[in-house]
Amino acid sequence: MPAVEVVIEGIGLGVFVQQIVHAHILRLEIEGRRVTGATWRKNGRDITMHAGREVILTAGAVQTPQILELSGIGNPDLLARHGIAPRHALPGVGENYQDHYCTRMNWRVTQPVTLNEQTRGLSLPRAVLQYFATRKGILTLGTGMAAGFVKTRPDLEDADIQYFFMHASYADAAKRILDRQPGMTIGVTQLRPESVGTIHVQSPDPFHQPAIAPNFLSAPADLIAMRRGMQIARDIVGQNALAPYVSHEMSPGPDCSSDADWDEFTRRNGQTIYHNTGTAKMGTDPMAVVDPMLRLHGLGGLRIADASVMPTVVSGNTQAAVFMIAERAAAMILA
Ligand SMILES: Cc1cc2nc3c(=O)[nH]c(=O)nc-3n(C[C@H](O)[C@H](O)[C@H](O)COP(=O)(O)OP(=O)(O)OC[C@H]3O[C@@H](n4cnc5c(N)ncnc54)[C@H](O)[C@@H]3O)c2cc1C
């Protein structure tokens, strides 16, 4: 959801919506105990606009806490450390950052059925022709062709690991360069990590990105869940049904067998899958930032409606949950 995106346009019956694009929010405006508007910069000019009723902040779990803190809303000590005058003490702003950490396991595939070989050489122009002629072929496929949810312990009520299966493998994951030979990948993600991080301003400059400290794998239980999730993935790929396709495991590879090996691979290989959530969490405890109606605790005139309000990260991809937050927010605002 864009934080500020609109064009001035009439919608029948003399009702006007004003939309401003390519503007960078600098701060919220606060008068007394109420948020009354926002100031943004566009083409070098700072513009302040006051809201008729409410301001709805939807800058996402990274920038929503940044904008709150730039406006003086947050932990007063932290704000003072960064030269920002505290206006409203809310210690939960920027805390409770939760995310999904993902490792990638790769296998060499014995048949030319993967994107690795089908997206290079003559195969690529053939795929382009096929797409335009029949609207079929590899150009109609996403990379995540299958997903799975498993429990790493039988006593768990719900799955705690999600798999993303891709019929492709990276030679260089950082540069997104595919292997030349056929390969496949299973991304392994722990759904409800215990490790919690923070996202806070590191300067009063609104153009200086906030510091993201995910603290991935700081809780020992998370390393154990990841380890078990990868071992189950290895067992699945070892089943007879996949034997005609799988040559060998490339990463972490057969040498990875002890707990220490798995933990080392987890630490070295994993990264975020950009499911940043929780940094302005909804709730009623002292660390909550918004109430169950998405209204900021302690100051009137502001609601937050984005991934930052999730008290805990959802057990799957986050986009659909954000759509639901937006739907619920719209209903609450109308009510
Ligand atoms: C690379 C990537 C891949 C992903 N893949 C998936 C996926 O496959 N499936 C899935 O379910 N989820 C996926 N996600 C996660 C999903 O996109 C997010 O959970 C979701 O978009 C969060 O929505 P949001 O409204 O909270 O924030 P956002 O979608 O980030 O919206 C925030 C908006 O605020 C704007 N903004 C921020 N600061 C300012 C400012 N100061 N001034 C003006 N505007 C500002 C931003 O430009 C942005 O438009 C992915 C995320 C990334 C980054």
PDBQT file of the ligand as one rigid body, heavy atoms in Angstrom, charges set to zero:
ROOT
HETATM    1  C1  LIG A 401      11.465  -8.552  -2.706  1.00  0.00    +0.000 C 
HETATM    2  C2  LIG A 401      10.193  -8.900  -1.971  1.00  0.00    +0.000 A 
HETATM    3  C3  LIG A 401       9.486 -10.042  -2.336  1.00  0.00    +0.000 A 
HETATM    4  C4  LIG A 401       8.307 -10.361  -1.664  1.00  0.00    +0.000 A 
HETATM    5  N1  LIG A 401       7.598 -11.463  -2.069  1.00  0.00    +0.000 NA
HETATM    6  C5  LIG A 401       6.428 -11.754  -1.468  1.00  0.00    +0.000 A 
HETATM    7  C6  LIG A 401       5.631 -12.829  -1.932  1.00  0.00    +0.000 A 
HETATM    8  O1  LIG A 401       5.980 -13.524  -2.875  1.00  0.00    +0.000 OA
HETATM    9  N2  LIG A 401       4.458 -13.089  -1.285  1.00  0.00    +0.000 N 
HETATM   10  C7  LIG A 401       4.039 -12.347  -0.215  1.00  0.00    +0.000 A 
HETATM   11  O2  LIG A 401       2.967 -12.634   0.334  1.00  0.00    +0.000 OA
HETATM   12  N3  LIG A 401       4.774 -11.310   0.228  1.00  0.00    +0.000 NA
HETATM   13  C8  LIG A 401       5.949 -10.986  -0.374  1.00  0.00    +0.000 A 
HETATM   14  N4  LIG A 401       6.699  -9.943   0.078  1.00  0.00    +0.000 N 
HETATM   15  C9  LIG A 401       6.238  -9.206   1.275  1.00  0.00    +0.000 C 
HETATM   16  C10 LIG A 401       5.152  -8.200   0.943  1.00  0.00    +0.000 C 
HETATM   17  O3  LIG A 401       5.510  -7.467  -0.224  1.00  0.00    +0.000 OA
HETATM   18  C11 LIG A 401       4.990  -7.257   2.151  1.00  0.00    +0.000 C 
HETATM   19  O4  LIG A 401       4.634  -8.005   3.302  1.00  0.00    +0.000 OA
HETATM   20  C12 LIG A 401       3.928  -6.201   1.931  1.00  0.00    +0.000 C 
HETATM   21  O5  LIG A 401       4.134  -5.460   0.729  1.00  0.00    +0.000 OA
HETATM   22  C13 LIG A 401       3.942  -5.219   3.090  1.00  0.00    +0.000 C 
HETATM   23  O6  LIG A 401       2.950  -4.256   2.852  1.00  0.00    +0.000 OA
HETATM   24  P1  LIG A 401       2.976  -2.856   3.603  1.00  0.00    +0.000 P 
HETATM   25  O7  LIG A 401       1.786  -2.116   3.131  1.00  0.00    +0.000 OA
HETATM   26  O8  LIG A 401       3.141  -3.082   5.058  1.00  0.00    +0.000 OA
HETATM   27  O9  LIG A 401       4.310  -2.141   3.127  1.00  0.00    +0.000 OA
HETATM   28  P2  LIG A 401       4.808  -1.777   1.652  1.00  0.00    +0.000 P 
HETATM   29  O10 LIG A 401       4.174  -2.652   0.637  1.00  0.00    +0.000 OA
HETATM   30  O11 LIG A 401       6.300  -1.752   1.766  1.00  0.00    +0.000 OA
HETATM   31  O12 LIG A 401       4.255  -0.303   1.419  1.00  0.00    +0.000 OA
HETATM   32  C14 LIG A 401       4.820   0.820   2.058  1.00  0.00    +0.000 C 
HETATM   33  C15 LIG A 401       4.756   2.001   1.098  1.00  0.00    +0.000 C 
HETATM   34  O13 LIG A 401       5.114   3.186   1.798  1.00  0.00    +0.000 OA
HETATM   35  C16 LIG A 401       6.001   3.924   0.987  1.00  0.00    +0.000 C 
HETATM   36  N5  LIG A 401       6.847   4.737   1.869  1.00  0.00    +0.000 N 
HETATM   37  C17 LIG A 401       7.674   4.328   2.848  1.00  0.00    +0.000 A 
HETATM   38  N6  LIG A 401       8.256   5.375   3.456  1.00  0.00    +0.000 NA
HETATM   39  C18 LIG A 401       7.776   6.482   2.853  1.00  0.00    +0.000 A 
HETATM   40  C19 LIG A 401       8.004   7.880   3.025  1.00  0.00    +0.000 A 
HETATM   41  N7  LIG A 401       8.835   8.361   3.986  1.00  0.00    +0.000 N 
HETATM   42  N8  LIG A 401       7.331   8.758   2.225  1.00  0.00    +0.000 NA
HETATM   43  C20 LIG A 401       6.473   8.291   1.258  1.00  0.00    +0.000 A 
HETATM   44  N9  LIG A 401       6.225   6.969   1.046  1.00  0.00    +0.000 NA
HETATM   45  C21 LIG A 401       6.874   6.091   1.844  1.00  0.00    +0.000 A 
HETATM   46  C22 LIG A 401       6.802   2.890   0.226  1.00  0.00    +0.000 C 
HETATM   47  O14 LIG A 401       7.369   3.456  -0.944  1.00  0.00    +0.000 OA
HETATM   48  C23 LIG A 401       5.715   1.867  -0.082  1.00  0.00    +0.000 C 
HETATM   49  O15 LIG A 401       5.018   2.200  -1.263  1.00  0.00    +0.000 OA
HETATM   50  C24 LIG A 401       7.855  -9.569  -0.591  1.00  0.00    +0.000 A 
HETATM   51  C25 LIG A 401       8.579  -8.409  -0.225  1.00  0.00    +0.000 A 
HETATM   52  C26 LIG A 401       9.723  -8.078  -0.917  1.00  0.00    +0.000 A 
HETATM   53  C27 LIG A 401      10.475  -6.814  -0.550  1.00  0.00    +0.000 C 
ENDROOT
TORSDOF 0
